[in-house]
Amino acid sequence: MKDILLERFTKYISYATTADPESETYPSTQALSEFADVMVEELKEIGMKEVEKDAHSYVTALLPSNCDEKLPVIGFMSHLDTAPDMPGISKPVIVNDYDGSALLLDKETGTTLSPEEFPELLDYKGQTLLTTDGKTLLGADDKAGVAEIVCAMEYLIQHPEIKHGDIKVAFSHDEEIGNGVKYFDTAKFGCDFAYTVDGGAIGELEFENFNAASAEIRIQGRNIHPGYAKNKMVNSQLIGMELNAMLPTAQRPEHTQDYEGFFLLTRFDGTVEETKMQYIIRNHDRGLFENQKNLMRNIVDFLNGKYNNCVSCEIKDQYYNMREKVEPVYYVVERAIDAMKEAGVEPVIVPIRGGTDGANLSFRNLPCPNIFAGGHNFHGKYEFVPLESMVKATQVIVNIAKKNSNGLKNQH
């Protein structure tokens, strides 16, 4: 299985599928639609049924039941796009029998993947690491998940002695820019529950995530020649800096962990005349999340009183914590726990300090926890994935799909 996983993963990451946050199309690039066509052919080639790409370029397929009992319909999902933080087309550097030393990724820049900065590397001594070349993303987020799902389906098709109910597969796009399942038809998908294969390190299992909002700030200043500016100039940049300083320093991402929420200033474009600021607001607790949004509004109100209504603020909710939708059907989490243990993987249940397509799907009547794809350091040049973790993720998918994998075969 290692060889075929490596072959598929290497093929998939060779396609440039970077999501474009400035695009007004869906999917955001033509390349994503073209890669969806590639995946249609891949799924047909391994023997999946009802393979199609819909009008929004979602790819779906069915592995029909091979037993007489009525079993839940289970879905597995991954996204085809990669993050816009860096170029996404790449070829993996293969490090066999990793010895625990620092890895020089790029001689020209001296970019090094070192256990001193990333101590989790030492957990994978003796394994095969797939790294970047120090210039691009690797693309394990989420083409590792894509490869694992395809290989798991192929394994089930080649081993008909493994009994299972109907299994559905779906590949989305633009997850990295918050639009992964914007037009996804959960009713047509027709699953009782599903799993996104979009998590990090081996063993990760997530069924709770941030509540999320974006905030767009616009500040209208007044530019006057500095020689004549006394009592006239209003520097919008300084007001923006004042606004940011009024937010709690302790609630910045670099000072938070686990369930702690944050404000993140993601963009600041300013002149004396006009400044635009963008924030993301995150918290696992819905009440604290609402408090954070109210704090932002109160700061804006204060500054408008001080500077004659020159600040506007638009806050938009993006997604909510799926825990409230998954807990009532906790057997879907238990099924994944049992599947991991059967594969010799210790489950590590952690809150997602981010969001997944599964969060939105869970609020659309499709409970959808997130399981590991195996990668580390997503969205940057230090990204890597152990090939053995990908093998384990594939085994977990197979185990989840198996009849009676946790004694809850008829739960709906």
C-alpha positions, 0 to 999 in steps of 0.5 A: 500500500505504501507504494501506491499511496506514494504514487498517487500522492506524488501525482496529485501534488503535481497539479497546481490547485491553489485556491484564489481568495480574490476570485469571483468564480466557483471553483476559484480557478479553472485548474481546480475544475480541471483537477476535478476531472482528473479525480473523476477518471481516477475514481472510475479507474479503480471501479467506483460507481456513479462517479460524477462532477456536478455543475459546481465541480464537486466530485462524488462517487459510490462504492455499493454495499456488498452485503444484504443487511441495511447499514448506514451510508457512510461518507468520506470527504477531502478537498482538492485545493491547497492554501494560497499562502505559497505556491502549491505545485510540488514534487516531494523530497523523499527521506527514507529511514529518517535518522532524526537529524536536521534536513536541509530543504533548500541550499540556496536559502538555507531553509532547514527542517530541524527537530530543534524547531519541530521536535515532533520530527523525532516521533518519526525516526526510522520512517519515510518522510515526504517533505517540501523542497523549501520553496513550495507547499507540499500539498498534504493539506489535503491531497494526502487525504485525497490519496488516502480515500482513493487508496482505501476505496481501491482496497475495499474493491480489491477485497470483496471479502470485507463486508460494508454498506454503501460508501460515498466519496466526495471531493470539494475545493476552495476549503482553504478560502472558506468556501469548501461546501458552499454549494454542496448538496448534502441531501443528494450525497445521501449519507447518514454521517461522514468524515473529513480526512483533513486532520494533522498528525497520526491519531488526531480525531476532531469533532469540535472546532472554533466558532468563526467570524470575519471583521472588516474595518474601514477608517476614513481619515483626512489628509492635509499637507503636513505643513498645515496639518495642525488641528486638521489632519486625521491619520486613519492609520493611527486610528487603526493602530489605536483600534488594534491596541485596544484589543487584548494582547493575550488574545492573539494567536501567538499567545493562545492554545487549546480552547483559547480564542483569539483576534487575528489582524490578517491585513492592514492597508493604509494611508493617511486618508483611508485604512482598511483592516481585516480580522478573524475572530475565533473561539470554541465557546459560543458565549465567549465568541459573542463577547469577542464580537461585541468587544470589537463593536464597542471599540468601534463605537468608542473610536467613532465617538472620539473621531467623529464617526470615521470608522465602519465595521462589518462582522460576518459569521463564517462557521460554528462549533460542530460539537453541538451537532456531533455530540447527540450522535456521538457513536460516529466518533466512537466508530472512528475511535474503534477504527483507529485502535483496530489499526494500531493507532492511539486516538488523540481527541483534540479541538480543531484550532480552525475549521473544516468543511465538516463544521458546515456540513454538521450544521446541514444535517450531516454529522462530520468529524475530522480524522487525521491525514498525517501531515504537519506544518500545513500552509508553509515550506516546512510541511511534511508527512510521514508515509507510514501515517498515510498508510495508517489513515488509509487503514482507518478509513477501511476500518470505519467502512467495515460492517460492525466496526464498532457494533453500531451498524444500524445507528442512524 
